Amino acid sequence: MELTTIADRLDEELRTADYADLDASANGLQVGPDSGEITHVAFAVDGVAETFDRALEADADLLVVHHGLSWGGFDRVTGRTYDRLEPLLANDLALYVSHLPLDGHQERGNAAGVADVLDLENRRPFGALGPEYIGQCGAAAEPLDPDTLRERLEATLETGGQPVRHLEFGPDEIETVAIVTGSGTDWLDEAVDAGADALVTGEGKGKVYHEAREAGIHVYLAGHYATEAFGVRSLQSLVEEWGLETTYLEVPTGL
């Protein structure tokens, strides 16, 4: 399949253009020729030296990631930037990136994947960012014990062996859960306004401890990487339906 065809299909599925003014990431095809035939696609959370090397070892023609190389463009292609770009250009390995569009997709996105783990029902978009959303909120099928929710996350997410941190300031039973993956504690007030008993995200900021305590809400910090592996896995399944060979590169950071 032509590289441009794959990129166009992914852009359409993820509504990449709708996030153009909201995201520092240069979403879409970041590295690649105007034309080229793709037979094998690799998927990873991060576009870094390790995943580039492993994609080449797998003989992939294209790597699809959540975190890419360009965040507002390059001033100079030197140092680490050069070291990361060189294996892509030298080996004709294309790079496709989807950051906030993959967070916000209500079926294939990262927050949707976490919601699946927690069996949330009556889901709705959450985590407003301008006119778009980057998360999801839903109701537990049955009220969840706070420890049970944490254990379910730890048992399913790619945490690299690290525990899920829990700021236990909410009610004894959790009925409504808000999710913004990655770094999502800035949406704590929105979670409170939405009537959520818990906010699940990846990593926190120092102020969230007292904000959660004062608001009376649980906060689960499950790891930036761990909460953002769902989207690329879902895209892998989609690309497999298109008849292409795929490989998933699991490189958990524990962070």
Secondary structure, DSSP 8 states (H G I E B T S, - for coil): -BHHHHHHHHHHHHTGGGGTTT-SB--EEEE--SS-B--EEEEEEE-SHHHHHHHHHTT-SEEEEEE-S-BS--S---HHHHHHHHHHHHTT-EEEE-SHHHHH-TTTSHHHHHHHHTTEEEEEEEEEETTEEEEEEEEEEEEE-HHHHHHHHHHHS--TT---EEE--S-SSEEEEEE--SB-GGGHHHHHHTT-SEEEESB--TTHHHHHHHHT-EEEE--HHHHTSHHHHHHHHHHHHTT-EEEE-------
